[in-house]
Amino acid sequence: MLTITPIGSCRIATPLRLGRQELGYAINGGRLYGYSHSASEAVQQMRYLKGEYTPSTEVWPLIAPGTPLAVKNAESHQESDIYVVEVSSAKTFALDGEFVQLNYLRRHFADFFADVPRTLAYMRLCRARDRMAMRDFLGDVWGATARQRKEAAVLERIELQFCDAGMLERDLAQLKDGLGRLLIVSHVDAKLPNGQSLNGRDVFIRQVCEVARRLDLPLCDPTQAMRRMGQGRAIADESSGLAHYTEVFARALVHEWFRDWFRPMTQDAMLHDPA
């Protein structure tokens, strides 16, 4: 049976889960530790699948909440026929060089991030990478208790970076070399009520598409499929960030993947199989 491994978020995991019985493939989730959004996070996940990277105990709850590290380390990953890799964010957050997932970071330090002005100030300092300014800021706003001071000792080491085309090309090239047959999936360019894209999302989608084509990587930009169906039917109403798919769109998307990429990939592999 065809095996597929998703590296990304619910935008690829949900369609693949919904389509597996009808389309006849298996999802290979061995050693997958959690969701990811950036290309750098995907490379880190790939390295973990291959046993080339072991997360630190501080990073683990920021990439795999709710799963004991020892349990996941004990798993193995057999190579899949196809890897579906989502690259939906230019932002990377790292703790001492290890990439962490923003949603998990916010969940782990929920009390700290509950205050919007404090969160915005923190994010500005993460991007500035001024360790002394960050330490002073956290000492003022998150140092009243022993627990806060312990959390601040981790938070002050988080750095935010936005990838450029060169960084993106480096990461996608590593994924191409390390995973074999793969499909890159970008974010979807859903529009705000005023017709604008959300936070420059369209710009990053174009960048992902351009780099993937330059590297001759199979690519799906779900935007056209969304427009054919209509954004109102494709994007969940409660998705304030225009980030979550309706079930009907998720099912339509996985059928498109199977028709346009999975079947041709596997047929091509059979034609070139020396056996």
PATOR-813646 format. One record per residue (C-alpha): x, y, z; residue number from 1. Coordinates in steps of 0.05 Angstrom, whole numbers, always signed. Layout:
BEGIN
<semar><x>X</x><y>Y</y><z>Z</z><resi>NUM</resi></semar>
...
***
This chain:
BEGIN
<semar><x>+0</x><y>+0</y><z>+0</z><resi>1</resi></semar>
<semar><x>+23</x><y>+71</y><z>-16</z><resi>2</resi></semar>
<semar><x>+51</x><y>+105</y><z>+46</z><resi>3</resi></semar>
<semar><x>+50</x><y>+180</y><z>+57</z><resi>4</resi></semar>
<semar><x>+82</x><y>+222</y><z>+112</z><resi>5</resi></semar>
<semar><x>+55</x><y>+293</y><z>+126</z><resi>6</resi></semar>
<semar><x>+104</x><y>+345</y><z>+153</z><resi>7</resi></semar>
<semar><x>+66</x><y>+408</y><z>+168</z><resi>8</resi></semar>
<semar><x>+0</x><y>+428</y><z>+201</z><resi>9</resi></semar>
<semar><x>-73</x><y>+409</y><z>+200</z><resi>10</resi></semar>
<semar><x>-77</x><y>+439</y><z>+130</z><resi>11</resi></semar>
<semar><x>-42</x><y>+376</y><z>+103</z><resi>12</resi></semar>
<semar><x>-55</x><y>+327</y><z>+160</z><resi>13</resi></semar>
<semar><x>-131</x><y>+333</y><z>+158</z><resi>14</resi></semar>
<semar><x>-139</x><y>+324</y><z>+82</z><resi>15</resi></semar>
<semar><x>-93</x><y>+264</y><z>+84</z><resi>16</resi></semar>
<semar><x>-131</x><y>+233</y><z>+142</z><resi>17</resi></semar>
<semar><x>-198</x><y>+244</y><z>+108</z><resi>18</resi></semar>
<semar><x>-176</x><y>+213</y><z>+42</z><resi>19</resi></semar>
<semar><x>-136</x><y>+153</y><z>+63</z><resi>20</resi></semar>
<semar><x>-193</x><y>+101</y><z>+64</z><resi>21</resi></semar>
<semar><x>-226</x><y>+123</y><z>+0</z><resi>22</resi></semar>
<semar><x>-162</x><y>+133</y><z>-39</z><resi>23</resi></semar>
<semar><x>-125</x><y>+73</y><z>-10</z><resi>24</resi></semar>
<semar><x>-61</x><y>+95</y><z>+23</z><resi>25</resi></semar>
<semar><x>-32</x><y>+92</y><z>+93</z><resi>26</resi></semar>
<semar><x>-5</x><y>+150</y><z>+134</z><resi>27</resi></semar>
<semar><x>+64</x><y>+137</y><z>+162</z><resi>28</resi></semar>
<semar><x>+70</x><y>+178</y><z>+226</z><resi>29</resi></semar>
<semar><x>+129</x><y>+143</y><z>+257</z><resi>30</resi></semar>
<semar><x>+172</x><y>+193</y><z>+296</z><resi>31</resi></semar>
<semar><x>+130</x><y>+253</y><z>+275</z><resi>32</resi></semar>
<semar><x>+131</x><y>+296</y><z>+337</z><resi>33</resi></semar>
<semar><x>+82</x><y>+352</y><z>+320</z><resi>34</resi></semar>
<semar><x>+60</x><y>+405</y><z>+272</z><resi>35</resi></semar>
<semar><x>+106</x><y>+454</y><z>+236</z><resi>36</resi></semar>
<semar><x>+98</x><y>+514</y><z>+190</z><resi>37</resi></semar>
<semar><x>+166</x><y>+537</y><z>+165</z><resi>38</resi></semar>
<semar><x>+215</x><y>+503</y><z>+120</z><resi>39</resi></semar>
<semar><x>+268</x><y>+504</y><z>+175</z><resi>40</resi></semar>
<semar><x>+220</x><y>+468</y><z>+222</z><resi>41</resi></semar>
<semar><x>+207</x><y>+416</y><z>+167</z><resi>42</resi></semar>
<semar><x>+282</x><y>+404</y><z>+158</z><resi>43</resi></semar>
<semar><x>+289</x><y>+394</y><z>+233</z><resi>44</resi></semar>
<semar><x>+231</x><y>+345</y><z>+233</z><resi>45</resi></semar>
<semar><x>+263</x><y>+308</y><z>+174</z><resi>46</resi></semar>
<semar><x>+328</x><y>+303</y><z>+213</z><resi>47</resi></semar>
<semar><x>+291</x><y>+274</y><z>+272</z><resi>48</resi></semar>
<semar><x>+257</x><y>+222</y><z>+228</z><resi>49</resi></semar>
<semar><x>+325</x><y>+200</y><z>+204</z><resi>50</resi></semar>
<semar><x>+356</x><y>+199</y><z>+274</z><resi>51</resi></semar>
<semar><x>+403</x><y>+256</y><z>+259</z><resi>52</resi></semar>
<semar><x>+374</x><y>+304</y><z>+311</z><resi>53</resi></semar>
<semar><x>+354</x><y>+295</y><z>+384</z><resi>54</resi></semar>
<semar><x>+314</x><y>+352</y><z>+414</z><resi>55</resi></semar>
<semar><x>+335</x><y>+381</y><z>+481</z><resi>56</resi></semar>
<semar><x>+289</x><y>+372</y><z>+540</z><resi>57</resi></semar>
<semar><x>+275</x><y>+447</y><z>+541</z><resi>58</resi></semar>
<semar><x>+254</x><y>+447</y><z>+468</z><resi>59</resi></semar>
<semar><x>+212</x><y>+384</y><z>+470</z><resi>60</resi></semar>
<semar><x>+148</x><y>+414</y><z>+499</z><resi>61</resi></semar>
<semar><x>+154</x><y>+470</y><z>+448</z><resi>62</resi></semar>
<semar><x>+151</x><y>+421</y><z>+389</z><resi>63</resi></semar>
<semar><x>+115</x><y>+360</y><z>+418</z><resi>64</resi></semar>
<semar><x>+67</x><y>+378</y><z>+474</z><resi>65</resi></semar>
<semar><x>+36</x><y>+319</y><z>+510</z><resi>66</resi></semar>
<semar><x>+83</x><y>+266</y><z>+483</z><resi>67</resi></semar>
<semar><x>+140</x><y>+240</y><z>+527</z><resi>68</resi></semar>
<semar><x>+207</x><y>+248</y><z>+492</z><resi>69</resi></semar>
<semar><x>+229</x><y>+177</y><z>+510</z><resi>70</resi></semar>
<semar><x>+167</x><y>+148</y><z>+478</z><resi>71</resi></semar>
<semar><x>+178</x><y>+185</y><z>+412</z><resi>72</resi></semar>
<semar><x>+252</x><y>+170</y><z>+412</z><resi>73</resi></semar>
<semar><x>+236</x><y>+96</y><z>+417</z><resi>74</resi></semar>
<semar><x>+196</x><y>+98</y><z>+352</z><resi>75</resi></semar>
<semar><x>+225</x><y>+84</y><z>+284</z><resi>76</resi></semar>
<semar><x>+210</x><y>+115</y><z>+217</z><resi>77</resi></semar>
<semar><x>+208</x><y>+72</y><z>+155</z><resi>78</resi></semar>
<semar><x>+217</x><y>+112</y><z>+91</z><resi>79</resi></semar>
<semar><x>+151</x><y>+132</y><z>+60</z><resi>80</resi></semar>
<semar><x>+133</x><y>+130</y><z>-14</z><resi>81</resi></semar>
<semar><x>+115</x><y>+204</y><z>-13</z><resi>82</resi></semar>
<semar><x>+125</x><y>+262</y><z>+36</z><resi>83</resi></semar>
<semar><x>+77</x><y>+320</y><z>+36</z><resi>84</resi></semar>
<semar><x>+112</x><y>+381</y><z>+65</z><resi>85</resi></semar>
<semar><x>+75</x><y>+445</y><z>+83</z><resi>86</resi></semar>
<semar><x>+115</x><y>+510</y><z>+79</z><resi>87</resi></semar>
<semar><x>+67</x><y>+564</y><z>+103</z><resi>88</resi></semar>
<semar><x>+107</x><y>+613</y><z>+144</z><resi>89</resi></semar>
<semar><x>+169</x><y>+655</y><z>+135</z><resi>90</resi></semar>
<semar><x>+176</x><y>+662</y><z>+210</z><resi>91</resi></semar>
<semar><x>+222</x><y>+617</y><z>+249</z><resi>92</resi></semar>
<semar><x>+228</x><y>+616</y><z>+325</z><resi>93</resi></semar>
<semar><x>+289</x><y>+583</y><z>+354</z><resi>94</resi></semar>
<semar><x>+313</x><y>+567</y><z>+425</z><resi>95</resi></semar>
<semar><x>+389</x><y>+563</y><z>+424</z><resi>96</resi></semar>
<semar><x>+388</x><y>+543</y><z>+351</z><resi>97</resi></semar>
<semar><x>+332</x><y>+491</y><z>+356</z><resi>98</resi></semar>
<semar><x>+268</x><y>+510</y><z>+320</z><resi>99</resi></semar>
<semar><x>+204</x><y>+513</y><z>+360</z><resi>100</resi></semar>
<semar><x>+131</x><y>+518</y><z>+339</z><resi>101</resi></semar>
<semar><x>+98</x><y>+585</y><z>+354</z><resi>102</resi></semar>
<semar><x>+30</x><y>+556</y><z>+372</z><resi>103</resi></semar>
<semar><x>+62</x><y>+507</y><z>+421</z><resi>104</resi></semar>
<semar><x>+106</x><y>+563</y><z>+450</z><resi>105</resi></semar>
<semar><x>+44</x><y>+605</y><z>+463</z><resi>106</resi></semar>
<semar><x>+8</x><y>+546</y><z>+494</z><resi>107</resi></semar>
<semar><x>+66</x><y>+527</y><z>+539</z><resi>108</resi></semar>
<semar><x>+73</x><y>+598</y><z>+565</z><resi>109</resi></semar>
<semar><x>-1</x><y>+614</y><z>+562</z><resi>110</resi></semar>
<semar><x>-2</x><y>+661</y><z>+621</z><resi>111</resi></semar>
<semar><x>+54</x><y>+703</y><z>+593</z><resi>112</resi></semar>
<semar><x>+23</x><y>+708</y><z>+524</z><resi>113</resi></semar>
<semar><x>-47</x><y>+723</y><z>+552</z><resi>114</resi></semar>
<semar><x>-30</x><y>+797</y><z>+552</z><resi>115</resi></semar>
<semar><x>-31</x><y>+826</y><z>+482</z><resi>116</resi></semar>
<semar><x>+14</x><y>+888</y><z>+493</z><resi>117</resi></semar>
<semar><x>+65</x><y>+845</y><z>+530</z><resi>118</resi></semar>
<semar><x>+64</x><y>+794</y><z>+473</z><resi>119</resi></semar>
<semar><x>+75</x><y>+848</y><z>+420</z><resi>120</resi></semar>
<semar><x>+133</x><y>+878</y><z>+459</z><resi>121</resi></semar>
<semar><x>+163</x><y>+809</y><z>+468</z><resi>122</resi></semar>
<semar><x>+158</x><y>+792</y><z>+394</z><resi>123</resi></semar>
<semar><x>+193</x><y>+857</y><z>+376</z><resi>124</resi></semar>
<semar><x>+250</x><y>+840</y><z>+422</z><resi>125</resi></semar>
<semar><x>+254</x><y>+768</y><z>+395</z><resi>126</resi></semar>
<semar><x>+265</x><y>+796</y><z>+326</z><resi>127</resi></semar>
<semar><x>+315</x><y>+848</y><z>+349</z><resi>128</resi></semar>
<semar><x>+357</x><y>+793</y><z>+382</z><resi>129</resi></semar>
<semar><x>+380</x><y>+841</y><z>+437</z><resi>130</resi></semar>
<semar><x>+391</x><y>+793</y><z>+495</z><resi>131</resi></semar>
<semar><x>+404</x><y>+847</y><z>+547</z><resi>132</resi></semar>
<semar><x>+342</x><y>+887</y><z>+528</z><resi>133</resi></semar>
<semar><x>+301</x><y>+823</y><z>+530</z><resi>134</resi></semar>
<semar><x>+328</x><y>+805</y><z>+598</z><resi>135</resi></semar>
<semar><x>+311</x><y>+874</y><z>+625</z><resi>136</resi></semar>
<semar><x>+241</x><y>+871</y><z>+595</z><resi>137</resi></semar>
<semar><x>+226</x><y>+802</y><z>+624</z><resi>138</resi></semar>
<semar><x>+254</x><y>+823</y><z>+691</z><resi>139</resi></semar>
<semar><x>+203</x><y>+879</y><z>+693</z><resi>140</resi></semar>
<semar><x>+142</x><y>+842</y><z>+667</z><resi>141</resi></semar>
<semar><x>+154</x><y>+769</y><z>+685</z><resi>142</resi></semar>
<semar><x>+196</x><y>+764</y><z>+748</z><resi>143</resi></semar>
<semar><x>+147</x><y>+769</y><z>+806</z><resi>144</resi></semar>
<semar><x>+148</x><y>+695</y><z>+824</z><resi>145</resi></semar>
<semar><x>+196</x><y>+637</y><z>+821</z><resi>146</resi></semar>
<semar><x>+155</x><y>+605</y><z>+766</z><resi>147</resi></semar>
<semar><x>+156</x><y>+669</y><z>+724</z><resi>148</resi></semar>
<semar><x>+231</x><y>+676</y><z>+733</z><resi>149</resi></semar>
<semar><x>+241</x><y>+603</y><z>+711</z><resi>150</resi></semar>
<semar><x>+198</x><y>+615</y><z>+649</z><resi>151</resi></semar>
<semar><x>+234</x><y>+681</y><z>+634</z><resi>152</resi></semar>
<semar><x>+300</x><y>+643</y><z>+633</z><resi>153</resi></semar>
<semar><x>+274</x><y>+604</y><z>+573</z><resi>154</resi></semar>
<semar><x>+235</x><y>+660</y><z>+540</z><resi>155</resi></semar>
<semar><x>+295</x><y>+707</y><z>+538</z><resi>156</resi></semar>
<semar><x>+332</x><y>+658</y><z>+493</z><resi>157</resi></semar>
<semar><x>+279</x><y>+653</y><z>+438</z><resi>158</resi></semar>
<semar><x>+298</x><y>+687</y><z>+373</z><resi>159</resi></semar>
<semar><x>+253</x><y>+705</y><z>+315</z><resi>160</resi></semar>
<semar><x>+278</x><y>+707</y><z>+243</z><resi>161</resi></semar>
<semar><x>+244</x><y>+716</y><z>+176</z><resi>162</resi></semar>
<semar><x>+273</x><y>+673</y><z>+121</z><resi>163</resi></semar>
<semar><x>+294</x><y>+703</y><z>+55</z><resi>164</resi></semar>
<semar><x>+296</x><y>+668</y><z>-12</z><resi>165</resi></semar>
<semar><x>+366</x><y>+642</y><z>+0</z><resi>166</resi></semar>
<semar><x>+348</x><y>+610</y><z>+66</z><resi>167</resi></semar>
<semar><x>+284</x><y>+581</y><z>+36</z><resi>168</resi></semar>
<semar><x>+323</x><y>+552</y><z>-23</z><resi>169</resi></semar>
<semar><x>+373</x><y>+520</y><z>+24</z><resi>170</resi></semar>
<semar><x>+319</x><y>+488</y><z>+66</z><resi>171</resi></semar>
<semar><x>+278</x><y>+463</y><z>+7</z><resi>172</resi></semar>
<semar><x>+341</x><y>+434</y><z>-25</z><resi>173</resi></semar>
<semar><x>+355</x><y>+396</y><z>+39</z><resi>174</resi></semar>
<semar><x>+284</x><y>+369</y><z>+39</z><resi>175</resi></semar>
<semar><x>+291</x><y>+348</y><z>-34</z><resi>176</resi></semar>
<semar><x>+356</x><y>+312</y><z>-21</z><resi>177</resi></semar>
<semar><x>+333</x><y>+279</y><z>+43</z><resi>178</resi></semar>
<semar><x>+262</x><y>+257</y><z>+29</z><resi>179</resi></semar>
<semar><x>+261</x><y>+233</y><z>-43</z><resi>180</resi></semar>
<semar><x>+191</x><y>+239</y><z>-73</z><resi>181</resi></semar>
<semar><x>+156</x><y>+298</y><z>-40</z><resi>182</resi></semar>
<semar><x>+102</x><y>+349</y><z>-52</z><resi>183</resi></semar>
<semar><x>+111</x><y>+420</y><z>-26</z><resi>184</resi></semar>
<semar><x>+46</x><y>+453</y><z>-5</z><resi>185</resi></semar>
<semar><x>+42</x><y>+528</y><z>+7</z><resi>186</resi></semar>
<semar><x>-8</x><y>+568</y><z>+49</z><resi>187</resi></semar>
<semar><x>-74</x><y>+589</y><z>+18</z><resi>188</resi></semar>
<semar><x>-83</x><y>+661</y><z>-2</z><resi>189</resi></semar>
<semar><x>-151</x><y>+672</y><z>+29</z><resi>190</resi></semar>
<semar><x>-172</x><y>+745</y><z>+29</z><resi>191</resi></semar>
<semar><x>-196</x><y>+791</y><z>+85</z><resi>192</resi></semar>
<semar><x>-264</x><y>+825</y><z>+76</z><resi>193</resi></semar>
<semar><x>-228</x><y>+886</y><z>+47</z><resi>194</resi></semar>
<semar><x>-198</x><y>+841</y><z>-7</z><resi>195</resi></semar>
<semar><x>-127</x><y>+844</y><z>+21</z><resi>196</resi></semar>
<semar><x>-83</x><y>+784</y><z>+38</z><resi>197</resi></semar>
<semar><x>-67</x><y>+771</y><z>+111</z><resi>198</resi></semar>
<semar><x>+1</x><y>+796</y><z>+135</z><resi>199</resi></semar>
<semar><x>+36</x><y>+791</y><z>+68</z><resi>200</resi></semar>
<semar><x>+16</x><y>+718</y><z>+60</z><resi>201</resi></semar>
<semar><x>+11</x><y>+725</y><z>-15</z><resi>202</resi></semar>
<semar><x>+83</x><y>+749</y><z>-19</z><resi>203</resi></semar>
<semar><x>+109</x><y>+688</y><z>+17</z><resi>204</resi></semar>
<semar><x>+66</x><y>+641</y><z>-24</z><resi>205</resi></semar>
<semar><x>+96</x><y>+670</y><z>-87</z><resi>206</resi></semar>
<semar><x>+166</x><y>+662</y><z>-58</z><resi>207</resi></semar>
<semar><x>+153</x><y>+589</y><z>-40</z><resi>208</resi></semar>
<semar><x>+126</x><y>+576</y><z>-110</z><resi>209</resi></semar>
<semar><x>+185</x><y>+610</y><z>-144</z><resi>210</resi></semar>
<semar><x>+238</x><y>+572</y><z>-103</z><resi>211</resi></semar>
<semar><x>+203</x><y>+505</y><z>-111</z><resi>212</resi></semar>
<semar><x>+199</x><y>+514</y><z>-186</z><resi>213</resi></semar>
<semar><x>+273</x><y>+534</y><z>-188</z><resi>214</resi></semar>
<semar><x>+290</x><y>+469</y><z>-152</z><resi>215</resi></semar>
<semar><x>+242</x><y>+429</y><z>-196</z><resi>216</resi></semar>
<semar><x>+200</x><y>+408</y><z>-136</z><resi>217</resi></semar>
<semar><x>+127</x><y>+386</y><z>-143</z><resi>218</resi></semar>
<semar><x>+85</x><y>+442</y><z>-114</z><resi>219</resi></semar>
<semar><x>+13</x><y>+454</y><z>-95</z><resi>220</resi></semar>
<semar><x>-13</x><y>+524</y><z>-81</z><resi>221</resi></semar>
<semar><x>-84</x><y>+511</y><z>-54</z><resi>222</resi></semar>
<semar><x>-107</x><y>+581</y><z>-72</z><resi>223</resi></semar>
<semar><x>-133</x><y>+562</y><z>-141</z><resi>224</resi></semar>
<semar><x>-173</x><y>+503</y><z>-113</z><resi>225</resi></semar>
<semar><x>-201</x><y>+550</y><z>-60</z><resi>226</resi></semar>
<semar><x>-223</x><y>+600</y><z>-112</z><resi>227</resi></semar>
<semar><x>-256</x><y>+547</y><z>-154</z><resi>228</resi></semar>
<semar><x>-297</x><y>+524</y><z>-94</z><resi>229</resi></semar>
<semar><x>-307</x><y>+594</y><z>-66</z><resi>230</resi></semar>
<semar><x>-272</x><y>+620</y><z>-3</z><resi>231</resi></semar>
<semar><x>-337</x><y>+618</y><z>+37</z><resi>232</resi></semar>
<semar><x>-343</x><y>+543</y><z>+27</z><resi>233</resi></semar>
<semar><x>-269</x><y>+527</y><z>+31</z><resi>234</resi></semar>
<semar><x>-246</x><y>+567</y><z>+92</z><resi>235</resi></semar>
<semar><x>-278</x><y>+553</y><z>+160</z><resi>236</resi></semar>
<semar><x>-322</x><y>+611</y><z>+185</z><resi>237</resi></semar>
<semar><x>-290</x><y>+609</y><z>+254</z><resi>238</resi></semar>
<semar><x>-221</x><y>+614</y><z>+224</z><resi>239</resi></semar>
<semar><x>-204</x><y>+685</y><z>+242</z><resi>240</resi></semar>
<semar><x>-134</x><y>+677</y><z>+215</z><resi>241</resi></semar>
<semar><x>-161</x><y>+649</y><z>+149</z><resi>242</resi></semar>
<semar><x>-121</x><y>+587</y><z>+164</z><resi>243</resi></semar>
<semar><x>-168</x><y>+528</y><z>+172</z><resi>244</resi></semar>
<semar><x>-203</x><y>+487</y><z>+118</z><resi>245</resi></semar>
<semar><x>-274</x><y>+462</y><z>+117</z><resi>246</resi></semar>
<semar><x>-282</x><y>+387</y><z>+111</z><resi>247</resi></semar>
<semar><x>-310</x><y>+393</y><z>+41</z><resi>248</resi></semar>
<semar><x>-249</x><y>+432</y><z>+18</z><resi>249</resi></semar>
<semar><x>-200</x><y>+386</y><z>+54</z><resi>250</resi></semar>
<semar><x>-231</x><y>+326</y><z>+17</z><resi>251</resi></semar>
<semar><x>-229</x><y>+362</y><z>-50</z><resi>252</resi></semar>
<semar><x>-156</x><y>+381</y><z>-39</z><resi>253</resi></semar>
<semar><x>-132</x><y>+310</y><z>-23</z><resi>254</resi></semar>
<semar><x>-167</x><y>+284</y><z>-86</z><resi>255</resi></semar>
<semar><x>-130</x><y>+337</y><z>-126</z><resi>256</resi></semar>
<semar><x>-64</x><y>+316</y><z>-94</z><resi>257</resi></semar>
<semar><x>-78</x><y>+243</y><z>-110</z><resi>258</resi></semar>
<semar><x>-98</x><y>+257</y><z>-182</z><resi>259</resi></semar>
<semar><x>-44</x><y>+308</y><z>-200</z><resi>260</resi></semar>
<semar><x>+15</x><y>+286</y><z>-157</z><resi>261</resi></semar>
<semar><x>+10</x><y>+221</y><z>-118</z><resi>262</resi></semar>
<semar><x>-12</x><y>+176</y><z>-175</z><resi>263</resi></semar>
<semar><x>+38</x><y>+205</y><z>-226</z><resi>264</resi></semar>
<semar><x>+94</x><y>+201</y><z>-175</z><resi>265</resi></semar>
<semar><x>+81</x><y>+128</y><z>-160</z><resi>266</resi></semar>
<semar><x>+72</x><y>+110</y><z>-234</z><resi>267</resi></semar>
<semar><x>+137</x><y>+145</y><z>-250</z><resi>268</resi></semar>
<semar><x>+172</x><y>+106</y><z>-194</z><resi>269</resi></semar>
<semar><x>+146</x><y>+40</y><z>-222</z><resi>270</resi></semar>
<semar><x>+171</x><y>+57</y><z>-292</z><resi>271</resi></semar>
<semar><x>+240</x><y>+72</y><z>-265</z><resi>272</resi></semar>
<semar><x>+243</x><y>+13</y><z>-216</z><resi>273</resi></semar>
<semar><x>+302</x><y>-30</y><z>-238</z><resi>274</resi></semar>
<semar><x>+264</x><y>-92</y><z>-214</z><resi>275</resi></semar>
***
